[in-house]
Every structure is written in C-alpha cells, then in structure tokens.
C-alpha cells in the first residue's frame, strides 16, 4: 500500500464562519443577540476541536475519569491479555488520520465510509467494545463530559502501564470528530510491508523524528499479528519467490510452522518473544533478526539511522521507556482543526438536527 501525502484534506467551514455571513447583514443589536442565542441553543455541543490540551482537564468536571478508564481497561485485560495491545494501537490509528479526534471509532453510515474497514484496520483493529465499556462507565458517572478521543489517549497509556511499561501524565481536552474517512486512512496508514525509508517519510509528515518512529514502533512489544501480514516475507519477499533474507533461520522455521503456505492467514503470532509484557525485548529480537513484521525488521536492517536507535533501545530499556513516553505525548498532540463534540456513543455522532443549517 502506498503511503499518501494528502493527510489533511480540505477542512469543513467552521460553524462560526457560517455565522459571519449572517451577521454582515444585521446591524441591530437585538437581532444579533437573538441570532447568537439561537445558535447556542441549536448547537450546544459543537466546538472547534483545536482546544488547548492540558493535564488535569477533567479534575473538576469528572475527577474520577482517569481511574474509571484504568479500571475498565484492567478488567478487559483480565478477560483477554491481548486487549492491552489492541487498545494501545487505537491511538496511532486515530491520531495519524486527521488528528486525535476519535474518528477511528465511528461506524460506517449510509453516507460515510469510516476508518474501521480501511486497509490497515480491517480484520486488524479490534476491541472497540472495550472503548464502548469505558464510555458507558464514564457516561454513568459524568454524562456528556469526557470525549471518546480522550478515552483513546487515556486507555493507551493505561494499557502500557498495566502491561509493565512506564506511566506518564496525559494531556486531555480533545473533541470528537463529526465524520471519518476511509480514504484518508488508506492513504496515510502504513502497510506491514513498509520499509524504513517510507516510515521515516511518514513520520516526518507529522513532525515526528526517527527516534519517535523507532520508539513508537516499540508498541509492538506487546500484542500479536496475523499470518496474513507476513506470508509474503516467508514465501515471496519482494516478488522473488524466496523468503526474506533478513530473518533468523531458526525463527523463520518457527514462522513457517505457524503460517504454512496456503494455511489459515488469520492465525496469530506474538510480535516479540514477550507479547504480554511491555519491555525492550522487541528491540533485542530485531537485533537477532527475529522481527515478526517486515515494517519492524526494516528498522534494524533497512536504514543505518533507525538501526542505531534500535541497538540503543535493545541495550537500554530506560532509554526506550523515556523515548516512548515523549513519542506518545507528541503523537497525542496531533491536532484536528475541524468542529467537534462530546459524543454520547463513541460509534456515532450525536443527533444535531439543526447544525447543518447554521
């Protein structure tokens, strides 16, 4: 899949902008006040999404928000440990597509193809129901306060912490998008076949560095991936009809058994040797040529700049943790400058019968 450059399509005209055309024809103060009051009444939940993010955003409006999120994520991990990796991945897949706005959570509608069935997400992203559980718990305690976009950010952090990884304070205050775009996701998100050069270029689009790239790839310290994502590495790398030469022979034999040619491509294997523990084993595996995905192994074999960082993280878990935190925070800062709201249900936008005419 080609990595597109059109990450930020033309923006919708903000609600405030549509008000200006109306106001230009009004000079009477009472008319002005009446119009503004009507606008506030019919669109009380809509806001420009570029809100300043800050720590402790819900300290007064929903002080238990972060503890509620962590509790639900912990319960989900008890049911299925793989949930941690699934929830954590949502931040990357959400924030890279038009900013951190919860668009990845929207279901398709008759007039909108969402991101869940995009090429990098279909049969891959999962555990949306865990986010539903978090939202339901928050709505019971603090209705209409906590955005789905913020839930993704908090849940990703908690998934790391509960898997043995580092903790950090998250900045909150995002709004939820009113739409999603399958095309944008297809054009932006990388393929499991991606090489180091294309990944570096992708991250540069978002002002993320090579260190950010390698550190955030360390999210694959936990979780599993399907045979579908690696059969080309095992049997037809780059159309050669041969396996990827950048693979430990013993490890390749193990993968051959897991993912035989013509076998079930939905079978999954661990992304590193410790797939339920967040640690630096992922980088140790890359150095030993035991990366599961091509897009992982290429960080060690495909570019000297990324190779240097991989080697450092393989020897220094503390350095990896520190860089990972910085990368997650920077990725979480990716903005959406479209209108937003606080969804009541993360899968659908709220009902705004009048906002399209304002």
C-alpha positions as CSV (number, residue, x, y, z in Angstrom):
1,X,0.0,0.0,0.0
2,X,1.4,3.4,-1.0
3,X,1.7,5.9,1.8
4,X,-0.2,9.0,0.7
5,X,0.8,12.6,1.3
6,X,-2.7,14.1,1.5
7,X,-3.0,13.6,5.2
8,X,-5.1,16.7,5.8
9,X,-7.9,17.1,3.2
10,X,-9.7,20.4,2.9
11,X,-11.4,21.4,6.1
12,X,-15.1,21.9,6.5
13,X,-16.1,25.5,7.1
14,X,-16.4,26.1,10.9
15,X,-19.8,26.8,12.4
16,X,-18.6,30.3,13.4
17,X,-17.8,31.1,9.8
18,X,-21.3,30.5,8.7
19,X,-22.5,32.9,11.3
20,X,-20.4,35.7,9.9
21,X,-22.3,35.8,6.6
22,X,-25.5,36.3,8.6
23,X,-24.0,38.9,10.8
24,X,-22.8,41.1,7.9
25,X,-26.4,41.8,7.1
26,X,-27.5,42.7,10.6
27,X,-26.9,46.0,12.4
28,X,-29.5,45.8,15.0
29,X,-28.0,44.7,18.4
30,X,-31.2,42.8,19.4
31,X,-31.2,40.8,16.2
32,X,-27.5,40.0,16.8
33,X,-28.2,38.7,20.3
34,X,-31.2,36.7,19.2
35,X,-29.2,35.0,16.5
36,X,-26.3,34.1,18.8
37,X,-28.7,32.7,21.4
38,X,-30.4,30.6,18.8
39,X,-27.0,29.3,17.6
40,X,-26.1,28.3,21.1
41,X,-29.4,26.6,21.6
42,X,-29.3,24.5,18.5
43,X,-25.6,23.6,18.6
44,X,-24.7,23.5,22.3
45,X,-22.2,20.6,22.0
46,X,-20.3,21.7,18.9
47,X,-16.9,23.3,19.2
48,X,-13.8,23.9,17.2
49,X,-11.7,20.9,18.0
50,X,-8.4,22.8,18.4
51,X,-8.9,23.1,22.2
52,X,-5.8,23.7,24.2
53,X,-4.8,20.4,25.8
54,X,-3.8,20.3,29.4
55,X,-3.1,18.0,32.3
56,X,-6.0,17.6,34.8
57,X,-8.5,18.7,32.2
58,X,-11.3,16.8,33.9
59,X,-10.2,17.4,37.5
60,X,-13.4,19.5,38.2
61,X,-15.9,18.2,35.7
62,X,-15.1,14.5,36.1
63,X,-12.4,13.9,38.7
64,X,-12.7,10.1,38.6
65,X,-12.3,9.9,34.8
66,X,-8.8,8.5,34.7
67,X,-9.4,6.0,37.4
68,X,-12.6,4.8,35.7
69,X,-10.7,4.3,32.4
70,X,-8.0,2.3,34.1
71,X,-10.4,0.1,35.9
72,X,-12.3,-0.9,32.8
73,X,-9.0,-1.5,30.8
74,X,-7.7,-3.7,33.6
75,X,-10.9,-5.7,33.6
76,X,-10.7,-6.1,29.8
77,X,-7.1,-7.4,30.2
78,X,-8.1,-9.9,32.8
79,X,-10.6,-11.3,30.3
80,X,-8.1,-11.2,27.4
81,X,-4.5,-10.1,27.9
82,X,-4.3,-9.2,24.2
83,X,-6.7,-6.4,24.8
84,X,-3.8,-4.2,26.0
85,X,-2.1,-4.1,22.7
86,X,-5.4,-3.7,20.8
87,X,-6.4,-0.7,22.8
88,X,-3.0,0.9,22.7
89,X,-2.9,0.7,18.8
90,X,-6.0,2.8,18.6
91,X,-4.1,5.9,19.4
92,X,-1.7,5.5,16.4
93,X,-4.5,4.7,14.0
94,X,-6.7,7.6,15.3
95,X,-4.1,10.4,15.6
96,X,-2.4,9.9,12.3
97,X,-5.6,10.3,10.4
98,X,-6.6,13.9,10.7
99,X,-5.5,14.3,14.3
100,X,-6.6,12.7,17.6
101,X,-10.3,13.1,17.2
102,X,-11.8,9.7,17.8
103,X,-12.7,9.3,14.1
104,X,-11.4,5.7,14.1
105,X,-14.2,4.7,16.5
106,X,-17.1,5.8,14.2
107,X,-19.1,3.1,12.5
108,X,-20.0,3.4,8.8
109,X,-23.2,5.1,7.8
110,X,-25.2,5.2,4.6
111,X,-23.4,8.4,3.7
112,X,-20.0,7.9,5.3
113,X,-17.3,5.1,4.9
114,X,-15.5,5.2,8.2
115,X,-12.0,4.0,9.1
116,X,-12.7,0.7,10.7
117,X,-12.7,-1.1,7.3
118,X,-9.6,0.8,5.9
119,X,-6.8,-1.4,4.5
120,X,-4.7,-1.2,7.6
121,X,-7.6,-1.7,10.0
122,X,-9.9,-4.3,8.6
123,X,-9.5,-7.6,10.5
124,X,-6.7,-5.9,12.4
125,X,-8.0,-3.2,14.8
126,X,-10.1,-4.7,17.5
127,X,-11.6,-4.3,21.0
128,X,-13.8,-1.3,20.0
129,X,-16.2,-2.8,22.5
130,X,-13.7,-2.1,25.3
131,X,-13.8,1.6,24.5
132,X,-17.6,1.3,24.5
133,X,-17.4,-0.1,28.0
134,X,-15.2,2.8,29.1
135,X,-17.6,5.3,27.6
136,X,-20.6,3.7,29.2
137,X,-19.0,3.8,32.6
138,X,-18.0,7.5,32.2
139,X,-21.5,8.5,30.9
140,X,-23.0,6.9,34.0
141,X,-20.7,9.0,36.3
142,X,-20.2,12.2,34.2
143,X,-22.7,12.3,31.3
144,X,-21.6,14.4,28.3
145,X,-18.2,15.3,29.7
146,X,-15.4,13.0,28.6
147,X,-14.7,12.7,24.8
148,X,-14.0,9.5,23.1
149,X,-10.8,10.9,21.7
150,X,-9.6,11.5,25.2
151,X,-10.6,7.9,26.2
152,X,-8.3,6.6,23.5
153,X,-5.4,8.6,24.9
154,X,-6.0,7.5,28.5
155,X,-6.7,3.9,27.5
156,X,-3.5,3.6,25.5
157,X,-1.4,4.9,28.5
158,X,-3.2,2.5,30.9
159,X,-2.6,-0.4,28.6
160,X,1.1,0.2,28.6
161,X,1.2,0.7,32.4
162,X,-0.8,-2.4,33.1
163,X,1.5,-4.4,30.9
164,X,4.6,-3.5,32.9
165,X,5.6,-0.4,31.0
166,X,6.1,3.2,32.0
167,X,3.5,5.7,33.1
168,X,3.0,9.3,32.2
169,X,0.6,12.2,32.7
170,X,-1.7,12.7,29.7
171,X,-2.9,16.0,28.3
172,X,-6.7,16.0,27.7
173,X,-9.4,18.2,26.3
174,X,-9.9,16.8,22.8
175,X,-13.2,16.9,21.0
176,X,-14.8,14.1,18.9
177,X,-15.0,14.4,15.2
178,X,-18.2,14.6,13.3
179,X,-17.0,12.4,10.5
180,X,-14.4,9.8,9.5
181,X,-12.6,9.0,6.2
182,X,-11.7,5.6,4.9
183,X,-9.9,7.1,2.0
184,X,-7.7,9.2,4.3
185,X,-6.9,6.2,6.4
186,X,-6.0,4.2,3.3
187,X,-3.7,7.0,2.0
188,X,-1.9,7.6,5.3
189,X,-1.5,4.4,7.4
190,X,1.5,2.2,6.6
191,X,1.4,-1.4,5.4
192,X,3.1,-4.3,7.3
193,X,5.3,-4.4,4.2
194,X,6.6,-0.8,4.7
195,X,10.3,-0.2,4.6
196,X,12.3,2.1,6.8
197,X,12.6,4.9,4.3
198,X,8.8,5.2,3.8
199,X,8.2,5.0,7.5
200,X,10.7,7.8,8.2
201,X,9.0,10.0,5.5
202,X,5.6,9.3,7.0
203,X,6.6,10.3,10.5
204,X,8.3,13.4,9.2
205,X,4.9,14.5,7.8
206,X,3.8,14.8,11.4
207,X,7.0,16.4,12.7
208,X,7.9,13.1,14.4
209,X,11.6,12.2,14.4
210,X,13.5,9.0,13.7
211,X,13.7,8.4,17.5
212,X,9.9,8.8,17.7
213,X,9.5,6.3,14.9
214,X,11.6,3.7,16.5
215,X,10.3,4.3,20.0
216,X,6.6,4.2,18.9
217,X,7.3,1.1,16.9
218,X,8.1,-0.4,20.3
219,X,4.3,-0.5,20.9
220,X,4.8,-3.9,19.2
221,X,6.5,-5.0,22.5
222,X,3.0,-6.3,23.2
223,X,0.4,-8.0,21.0
224,X,0.0,-10.3,18.1
225,X,-0.3,-10.1,14.4
226,X,-1.9,-12.3,11.7
227,X,-0.1,-14.6,9.3
228,X,-1.7,-12.6,6.6
229,X,0.8,-9.8,7.4
230,X,3.9,-12.0,7.0
231,X,3.2,-14.7,4.4
232,X,4.9,-12.6,1.7
233,X,8.1,-12.4,3.9
234,X,8.1,-16.2,4.3
235,X,7.5,-17.2,0.7
236,X,7.7,-14.3,-1.7
237,X,9.7,-11.3,-0.4
238,X,9.7,-8.5,-2.9
239,X,8.3,-10.9,-5.6
240,X,11.4,-13.1,-5.5
241,X,9.6,-16.3,-4.7
242,X,12.0,-16.7,-1.7
243,X,11.8,-15.8,2.0
244,X,13.1,-12.5,3.4
245,X,16.9,-12.9,3.8
246,X,16.7,-10.6,6.9
247,X,15.3,-13.3,9.1
248,X,17.0,-15.7,11.6
249,X,16.8,-19.2,10.0
250,X,15.5,-20.8,13.2
251,X,12.9,-18.1,13.7
252,X,11.8,-18.4,10.0
253,X,11.3,-22.2,10.6
254,X,9.1,-21.4,13.5
255,X,7.1,-19.0,11.5
256,X,6.8,-21.5,8.6
257,X,5.2,-23.9,11.1
258,X,2.9,-21.2,12.4
259,X,2.0,-19.8,9.0
260,X,2.3,-22.6,6.3
261,X,1.9,-21.7,2.7
262,X,-1.8,-21.9,1.9
263,X,-2.7,-22.1,5.6
264,X,-5.1,-20.0,7.7
265,X,-3.9,-16.5,7.4
266,X,-5.9,-15.4,10.4
267,X,-3.7,-17.4,12.8
268,X,-1.8,-15.0,15.0
269,X,1.7,-15.0,16.4
270,X,3.5,-12.8,19.1
271,X,5.1,-9.6,17.8
272,X,8.1,-10.4,20.1
273,X,9.2,-13.1,22.5
274,X,7.3,-11.5,25.4
275,X,4.0,-10.4,23.8
276,X,2.1,-9.6,27.0
277,X,4.9,-7.7,28.7
278,X,5.8,-4.2,27.8
279,X,9.6,-4.3,27.7
280,X,12.6,-3.8,25.3
281,X,12.5,-7.5,24.2
282,X,11.1,-6.2,20.8
283,X,14.4,-4.5,20.1
284,X,16.5,-7.4,21.2
285,X,14.5,-9.6,18.8
286,X,15.2,-7.1,15.9
287,X,18.9,-7.3,16.6
288,X,18.7,-11.1,16.4
289,X,16.7,-10.8,13.1
290,X,13.6,-12.1,14.8
291,X,11.2,-9.3,13.9
292,X,7.7,-10.6,13.1
293,X,6.6,-7.8,10.6
294,X,8.7,-6.5,7.8
295,X,7.9,-3.0,9.0
296,X,9.6,-3.9,12.3
297,X,12.7,-5.8,11.0
298,X,13.3,-3.0,8.5
299,X,14.1,-0.6,11.4
300,X,17.2,-2.7,12.0
301,X,18.1,-3.9,8.5
302,X,16.8,-1.1,6.3
303,X,18.4,2.1,7.4
304,X,21.5,3.0,9.4
305,X,19.7,5.8,11.2
306,X,17.0,3.6,12.6
307,X,19.4,0.7,13.2
308,X,21.4,2.9,15.6
309,X,18.3,3.7,17.7
310,X,17.2,0.0,17.7
311,X,20.6,-1.1,19.0
312,X,20.5,1.6,21.8
313,X,17.0,0.5,22.9
314,X,17.9,-3.2,22.9
315,X,20.6,-2.4,25.5
316,X,18.8,0.3,27.5
317,X,15.2,-0.3,28.5
318,X,15.1,3.0,30.4
319,X,16.1,4.9,27.2
320,X,13.3,3.2,25.3
321,X,10.7,4.0,28.0
322,X,11.7,7.6,28.1
323,X,11.6,8.0,24.3
324,X,8.3,6.1,24.1
325,X,6.7,8.5,26.6
326,X,7.9,11.5,24.6
327,X,6.7,10.0,21.4
328,X,3.2,9.1,22.7
329,X,2.8,12.6,24.1
330,X,3.9,14.2,20.8
331,X,1.6,11.9,18.8
332,X,-1.3,12.7,21.2
333,X,-0.7,16.4,20.4
334,X,-1.5,15.9,16.7
335,X,-4.5,18.3,16.3
336,X,-7.8,18.3,14.5
337,X,-8.9,21.7,13.5
338,X,-12.4,20.6,12.4
339,X,-15.5,21.1,14.5
340,X,-16.0,18.6,17.3
341,X,-18.3,17.5,20.0
342,X,-18.5,15.1,23.0
343,X,-20.2,12.0,21.6
344,X,-22.6,10.2,23.8
345,X,-21.8,7.0,21.9
346,X,-18.3,6.6,20.5
347,X,-19.6,4.8,17.4
348,X,-22.0,7.5,16.2
349,X,-22.1,11.3,16.2
350,X,-24.7,13.0,18.3
351,X,-28.0,14.0,16.8
352,X,-27.8,17.6,15.6
353,X,-31.0,18.3,13.7
354,X,-30.2,22.0,13.2
355,X,-26.5,22.4,13.0
356,X,-26.2,21.8,9.2
357,X,-28.3,24.9,8.6
358,X,-26.5,27.3,10.9
